Amino acid sequence: MEYRLEGLPPLQELDPDGRELLFKGGRTVYAFDGRPVPVETLQSIWELARWGPTSANSQPLRVVFVSSPEGRQRLADTVNRGNRGKVLSAGATALLATDDRFHEHMPTVMPLRPDFRELWEEDVETRSEIGRLSAALQAGYLILAVRAHGLAAGPFSGFDPDEITAEFMPDTGWRAFMGINIGYPASEAALPRLPRMDVDDVVRWA
């Protein structure tokens, strides 16, 4: 079924196979088979993920793709012990960070409100809240983009953000907050499907 909005392409429903791939069938992967993920594929993942909506189109997420053997070893030496094997077996790892100075780009990304740059320069509390929320949204889009490319994603924390930031994104104004291992799953790489909250427990109608 198609829906049309004035000035926009027709909206189309994703078929059941697509929904299964992105949501119900998608799984967090804890072990990978070691095959590398080409740089071109990582670029394509970002090109897809970057279109997801953010507050005022602020786009505060920044990404460091770690895919070289040397980079993966450096990352493995930095994360907590429980994540080292996952990092080394993944084809690549996306280190996600929030850019504290994202508001400097507002005249470009939100030309309707270029004044946001000056407003958020002064209002650090609002800027930080928008950055935190919108970067988290973009992290979700990135996971879905990984799945859309036929790859598995394994999001994780388990590291010192200051240490990761200093090692992989020094002098940028970025601050790391999570990682996503990306690649091809090894056998028995995921836990059994865990329960989800019942709709009646988490949804209300008004």
N, C-alpha and C positions, 0 to 999 in steps of 0.2 A: 504494500500500500504506500502511495506517495502523498506527501503534503507539500504545498507550495507556500512560501512566504514571499511577499513582494520584494523583488531585488535580490533574492537568494536562490541558489540551486534547489531543486526539489529534495525534500527530506525523504529518506528511505529507511525502512526498518532493516536491522541486521538479521540475517536468517538464523535459524536455530543453531546451525553448526558454528557460526561466528560467535554467537553468545556463549556457546559451550566452550569455545577456545579461550575467550577472554575472561570468563567468570567461573561458571560451574565446573568446567574441566581443568582450569588453570590451577597449578599447585606450586607451593613454595618448595624449592629444590635444595637439598642439603649436600648433594654430591654430584659432581660432573665428570664427564669422561675424558676431559683434558683437551679435546679438540679446540683449536683457536677459533675465535670469532673475528672475521675480517674487519679491518678498519672501515671499509665501505658499508658493511652491515651496521656497525655502531653509528656511523654517520646517518644512515637511513632511519635507525631507531630514534635518534634525536630529532631528525627532520619531521617525523610523525608526532612525537610527544610534544613538541613545542607549540602545537596548535591548540592545546587544551586551555580553557579559560582560567584567568587569574584575576584577582581584585584590581580593577582599573587597568587591566592588561599589563600589570607591573612586571611580571616574568622575573622574579628574583632568584630562581634556581640557577646554579652553575654546576657544571659536571666536569670531572676529570676521569676519562676512560683509561684504566690501567690494563694494558694488554700485553706489553712486552714481557719476556721472561724475567728480565732484571727488575722491572717495575712490580711485577707480581710478587717477587721474592721480597722486595722492600716493603710491600704492603703486608705480606704474611708476617714479617718481622715486627710489624707495628701493631697489628690487631691482637685481640685476646686469643689465648691458646685454642679455644674451642672453634675459632673461625679460620685458623691457619690452613687446615686441610681443604676447606671449602674454597678459599681464595686461590690456592695453588692448583686445584683441579678445575676451576672455572676457566672458560675461554677468555673472559675479560671481567673486570669489575668496574662498575660506575661508582665513583665517589661523589656524593651529592653534597652541595654546600649552598648556603644562603649568602648572597652578596649584600653586605650591609649598606652599600652605596648604590643599590639598585635605582633609587629615586633620581639619580643623575641622568638616567636615560628616559625619564618620563616625557620630555618634549618630543622625543622620537616615537615612543611606543604608545603614547596617549596624547596626540597633538591637539585633541579637543580641550585638554586641561594641562597645558604646559606648566601652569602655576603649581602643580603638585610637587615639582622639584623643590621650589622654595618652601612650600608649606611643610613638607616632610623633612627638609633639612632642619627646621626648627622643632618640629613635633617628633622627637625620637621615639616616644612610646607608641604612637600610631604607626610609624614607619616599621618598627620592630614587629608589631603584631601583624601587619599586612605581609611583611616578609616571611614571617614564620608560617602563617596560614597558607599563603600562596605557594611557597616552596614545597610544603607538604602535599598540596594538591598536585603540583607538577611531578612529585615523586610517584604518586599513583598513576599518572598518565604514562610515565616512563615504564613502569612495570607492565602496563597494558600494551605499550608499544613493543616491548620485548616479546611478549606472547604473540602479538600480531605478526611478528617476523619468524614464527616457528621455533622460538627459543624459550628456554626456561629461565625464570628469575628467582633469585634467592636473596631477598632483602635482609639486612642485618644491621645491628649497632655493634656493641661489644668492642669498642675502641675508645681511646682518649681523643675527643674532638680536637683539642689543642695540638696533640702530637701529630695527628693526621694532617691537620691544616698546615702545620709548620713543615712537614715532610713533603707534601704534594701540592700545596697551593700557597707558598710563602709570598708575602708582599703583594697580595691580591685584594685584601679586604674581604675575602670570602671566609666562611666558617663551616667546616664539615659537620654534618649531622647524621648521615647514614650512608650505607653502601648497598649496592645491588650486584650480586654475582650473576653473571650472564653466561649461558652456554647450553650444552647438550647434556641432559641428565644421564647419570650412570644408572645401572640397574639398582632397584630398590633405593632410589634417591629421595623419595618423599615419604612422609609419614602417612598412615591411613587417613582418609578424609575425616577431619575433625568436625564436631557438630557446629552448627550455626544457631544463633539465637532464634527462637520462634517469632514469627511476625507479630503475634498478639502480645508478646512481651516487650517489643521495642517500637512498635508503630502505633500512633494515635491519629485519629481523623478529626478535623474541625471544620 
